[in-house]
Amino acid sequence: MLQTPTEEHTECPNASETAAIDATPTGTETCRVLCFQRCLWCLTPDYRRSFCRVCGSRAFGRERSAGAGGVVRRVGHKPHNTWLVAMDEGFTVVCQVVSAAPVVVAIGARVRVVRAVAPLDRGLPRVELTYRATSSARWW
């Protein structure tokens, strides 16, 4: 997906605060806060786009996500354990599920963000299961 090269869209809000909290034991700093874009014209939420998929505007505002969502479907190969996750704010993002085997993850399972990718970094946000979907709760 395309990214806009403006300064407003590349920085995570309160980066100095999250950097102090999110320092890993190896000394590298990661942003655990998942940031998403909201169109300033039609208020449509999205993740890493250069223009709004609804109205075509290029004016975006950055917001913090609560970090919770539900698994919608599998994306990619089994070893990578990647899934499409619908976040509670209304946007979808491809995530990698950690600390769970691919067989355990089911459509409809609830997840939360463990590690978000910095805006200019490559890679996928990582999530972990918070609620496993039962057979009656799955989205078939």
C-alpha positions in Angstrom: 0.0 0.0 0.0 1.2 3.5 -0.7 2.2 5.9 2.0 2.2 9.7 1.9 5.6 11.3 2.4 4.3 14.1 4.7 5.7 14.6 8.2 2.2 14.5 9.7 1.6 11.0 8.5 4.9 9.4 9.5 5.1 10.1 13.2 3.3 8.3 16.0 1.6 10.6 18.5 3.5 11.1 21.7 6.5 9.1 20.4 8.7 10.3 23.3 6.2 8.9 25.8 5.9 5.5 24.1 9.6 5.2 23.5 10.3 5.4 27.2 7.7 2.7 28.0 8.3 0.4 25.1 12.0 -0.1 25.3 12.8 -3.8 24.7 15.6 -5.7 26.6 17.9 -5.4 23.5 17.7 -1.6 23.6 15.7 -1.1 20.4 12.6 1.0 20.7 9.3 -0.1 19.2 6.0 1.7 19.0 3.4 -0.6 20.6 0.6 1.9 19.8 -1.1 1.0 16.6 -1.8 4.2 14.7 -4.3 4.5 11.9 -5.6 7.2 9.6 -9.0 8.8 9.5 -10.1 10.8 6.5 -10.7 14.4 7.4 -13.5 14.7 4.9 -15.7 11.6 5.3 -14.2 10.3 8.6 -13.5 6.8 7.1 -10.8 4.9 9.1 -8.0 3.1 7.2 -4.5 1.8 7.7 -1.6 3.1 5.6 -3.2 4.6 2.6 -2.3 7.5 0.4 -5.9 8.5 -0.4 -9.3 7.7 1.0 -10.9 4.6 -0.4 -14.4 6.2 -0.1 -14.1 9.9 -1.2 -10.6 10.0 -2.7 -9.3 12.7 -0.4 -5.6 12.9 0.6 -6.3 14.7 3.9 -5.8 12.3 6.8 -5.5 12.6 10.6 -3.6 10.1 12.7 -5.3 8.4 15.6 -4.4 5.8 18.2 -6.2 2.5 18.0 -7.3 0.7 21.2 -5.5 -2.3 19.8 -8.4 -4.8 20.0 -10.1 -6.6 17.1 -11.4 -9.8 15.6 -10.0 -12.3 13.2 -11.7 -12.2 9.8 -9.8 -14.6 7.6 -6.5 -16.3 6.9 -4.0 -14.5 4.6 -0.9 -16.1 3.3 0.8 -19.4 4.2 0.5 -21.4 7.3 4.1 -21.0 8.6 3.7 -17.2 8.7 0.5 -17.3 10.7 -0.9 -14.2 9.1 -4.5 -13.2 9.4 -6.8 -10.3 8.4 -8.0 -8.6 11.5 -10.9 -6.2 11.7 -10.0 -3.6 14.4 -12.8 -2.2 16.6 -12.3 1.3 15.1 -13.5 0.1 11.7 -10.4 -0.6 9.7 -8.8 -3.9 8.7 -5.1 -4.8 8.8 -3.0 -7.9 8.0 -1.4 -9.1 11.3 0.8 -11.9 12.4 -0.5 -14.0 15.3 2.2 -14.8 17.9 2.2 -17.3 20.8 -0.5 -19.5 19.1 -0.3 -22.2 16.6 -2.2 -21.6 13.3 -4.6 -24.5 14.1 -5.7 -22.7 17.3 -6.6 -19.4 15.6 -10.1 -19.4 14.3 -12.3 -16.9 12.5 -14.1 -14.7 15.1 -11.3 -15.0 17.7 -10.5 -11.8 19.6 -7.0 -10.4 19.5 -5.0 -7.5 20.9 -1.9 -5.8 19.5 1.4 -6.9 21.1 3.8 -5.0 18.8 2.8 -2.4 16.2 5.1 -1.5 13.3 6.5 2.0 13.2 4.9 4.0 10.3 7.9 3.8 8.0 9.0 0.3 9.0 8.3 -2.8 7.0 6.6 -5.8 8.5 3.4 -6.7 10.1 1.8 -5.8 13.4 1.9 -8.7 15.8 -1.2 -9.7 17.8 -2.0 -12.3 20.4 -5.3 -14.2 21.2 -7.4 -12.8 24.0 -10.5 -14.9 23.3 -10.7 -18.1 21.3 -13.8 -18.4 19.2 -16.1 -21.4 19.8 -17.7 -23.2 17.0 -21.0 -21.3 17.5 -19.1 -17.9 17.6 -17.2 -18.4 14.3 -18.1 -16.2 11.3 -18.9 -18.8 8.7 
